[in-house]
Every structure is written in structure tokens, then in C-alpha cells.
């Protein structure tokens, strides 16, 4: 696969009947849902699940999201959704990127980008990342410096 960055966390998806819209392709909103699932899968693989977020009273919340829909996908196509953490200030913010690839030919069908802000769950206010977040997330951040 021609991944945008090295060593993606891969979340496998296949469009089902309910994912297909009136134009006979995967509805764009489904890609957004898959990105959320892939982000959680990656976080859990790094040792931070929802229970840890609640225990720490902290969460990485989406402050901004953007998606570029490159090619359509259809019912039953095997897709690989890669995700990376691609930037952080080490205190309050991180960036997560996504690349959805069609397994049969390696074509990129969607790219996404989230700007994440650490919040206190109880108040919803921005708060510094706890040491547990820094310990889990910072070592896997890849450079996106040459990217726009």
C-alpha cells in the first residue's frame, strides 16, 4: 500500500447495505463514522480507552475536522483505513490524519484530518494533556512537516 505516512494503525471496513446511498456508493457520513471508530481503535491499541478517559477526566475532542472524498466506494468493497497522529504541541493539541484505501488496487478513496484539543470531560473546557496521554500518544506521532 502507498500510505501517506509510515506504520499506520489500520482499521478494516467494508460497506454494508445501510452504508450505501441513493447514488449507489458509500455515503460520505459513513466515512466520518469509520474515522471515529478508527481513532478509538488506535487510542485503545495505545492503552487509552473510554474508561481511561473517564478515570482521568480528560479526552481528546475534535475541534475541527475535514475530509477529502477522492473516489467512491461500493457495497462489499474491502477497505483499509489508516490513521496516524501527525502533530502535537505536547500540551493541549494534536492532529490525527486518516487515509482510506481500496484493498484490491491500493487506490486512496478518502483523506481526513482532525485537529484535537484536550478537554476536561466534566467541564468541557480545554485542559493540559495528562502524563498518561503524553506517555501513550507522543511516542507515535509522525512528522507531517512537509505536508500542507
Legacy VTK file of the C-alpha trace (Angstrom):
# vtk DataFile Version 3.0
C-alpha trace
ASCII
DATASET POLYDATA
POINTS 148 float
0.000 0.000 0.000
1.081 3.523 -0.720
0.425 5.056 2.687
0.857 8.792 3.245
2.890 8.152 6.423
4.755 5.154 7.808
3.268 2.485 10.060
-0.453 3.309 10.040
-2.840 1.902 12.573
-5.158 0.014 10.225
-8.888 -0.344 10.745
-10.587 -2.628 8.202
-14.031 -1.688 6.903
-16.451 -2.990 4.271
-19.528 -1.001 3.197
-22.771 -2.790 4.068
-26.258 -2.224 2.648
-27.156 0.542 5.112
-23.945 2.411 4.190
-24.959 2.814 0.536
-26.854 5.948 -0.507
-29.157 6.787 -3.394
-26.194 7.202 -5.750
-25.189 3.555 -5.123
-21.982 4.399 -3.312
-20.889 4.687 0.307
-22.485 7.727 1.910
-19.948 10.366 2.978
-21.287 10.355 6.545
-20.249 6.696 6.822
-16.603 7.678 6.260
-16.895 10.103 9.190
-18.254 7.300 11.403
-15.441 4.981 10.301
-12.846 7.639 11.153
-14.284 7.911 14.653
-14.123 4.124 15.037
-10.556 4.010 13.702
-9.478 6.803 16.041
-10.850 4.916 19.037
-9.283 1.676 17.819
-5.894 3.376 17.618
-6.275 5.019 21.038
-7.303 1.698 22.591
-4.316 -0.034 20.979
-2.128 2.588 22.675
-3.723 1.793 26.046
-6.207 4.663 26.328
-9.819 3.541 26.133
-13.003 5.328 27.153
-12.651 4.048 30.741
-9.176 5.632 30.970
-10.523 8.902 29.588
-13.265 8.909 32.219
-10.868 7.978 35.031
-8.550 10.840 34.040
-11.465 13.224 33.358
-9.750 14.114 30.076
-10.477 13.494 26.407
-9.068 14.435 23.038
-12.040 16.191 21.436
-12.397 17.115 17.782
-12.131 20.882 17.401
-12.058 20.799 13.613
-12.449 18.058 11.029
-12.017 18.000 7.266
-12.444 15.245 4.726
-11.432 14.983 1.086
-13.537 12.464 -0.817
-11.377 11.296 -3.722
-13.160 8.259 -5.187
-16.451 6.470 -4.494
-16.660 3.050 -2.870
-19.391 0.467 -3.159
-21.155 -2.352 -1.426
-18.843 -5.093 -0.186
-15.526 -3.453 -1.153
-12.703 -4.269 1.251
-11.212 -1.013 2.530
-8.294 -0.220 4.810
-8.498 2.914 6.930
-5.061 4.023 8.106
-4.680 6.578 10.875
-1.779 8.437 12.443
-1.097 11.111 14.992
0.781 13.693 12.926
1.450 16.606 15.166
1.187 17.865 18.720
2.232 20.765 20.857
2.770 18.240 23.670
0.404 20.146 25.933
-3.083 20.768 24.555
-3.462 19.844 20.887
-2.805 17.003 18.461
-3.587 16.279 14.848
-4.922 12.944 13.629
-4.904 12.041 9.944
-6.735 9.361 8.019
-6.298 7.664 4.650
-8.910 5.255 3.307
-7.512 2.843 0.724
-9.263 0.306 -1.508
-7.621 -3.065 -0.797
-7.932 -4.512 -4.316
-5.889 -1.822 -6.075
-4.406 0.399 -3.353
-6.274 3.488 -4.557
-6.811 6.215 -1.980
-10.521 6.994 -1.780
-10.617 9.480 1.129
-8.296 11.507 3.340
-9.232 13.154 6.599
-7.704 15.400 9.209
-8.769 16.195 12.754
-7.482 18.967 14.974
-7.854 17.590 18.507
-7.955 19.536 21.757
-7.539 18.016 25.193
-10.562 18.792 27.342
-11.665 18.154 30.887
-14.686 15.872 30.427
-16.545 17.276 33.440
-16.457 20.893 32.273
-15.772 20.595 28.538
-13.006 23.177 28.933
-9.547 22.863 27.368
-7.011 21.388 29.762
-3.413 20.246 29.531
-2.890 16.633 28.471
-2.261 14.419 31.499
1.033 12.498 31.662
-0.798 9.296 30.654
-1.831 10.919 27.360
1.687 12.172 26.688
3.183 8.759 27.514
0.796 6.932 25.146
0.385 9.383 22.284
3.604 11.365 21.894
5.918 8.430 21.051
3.803 7.506 17.989
3.490 10.995 16.463
4.828 11.056 12.907
6.033 14.172 11.133
3.712 15.894 8.694
6.062 18.852 8.301
6.289 18.579 4.506
2.538 18.389 4.093
0.069 21.182 3.537
LINES 1 149
148 0 1 2 3 4 5 6 7 8 9 10 11 12 13 14 15 16 17 18 19 20 21 22 23 24 25 26 27 28 29 30 31 32 33 34 35 36 37 38 39 40 41 42 43 44 45 46 47 48 49 50 51 52 53 54 55 56 57 58 59 60 61 62 63 64 65 66 67 68 69 70 71 72 73 74 75 76 77 78 79 80 81 82 83 84 85 86 87 88 89 90 91 92 93 94 95 96 97 98 99 100 101 102 103 104 105 106 107 108 109 110 111 112 113 114 115 116 117 118 119 120 121 122 123 124 125 126 127 128 129 130 131 132 133 134 135 136 137 138 139 140 141 142 143 144 145 146 147
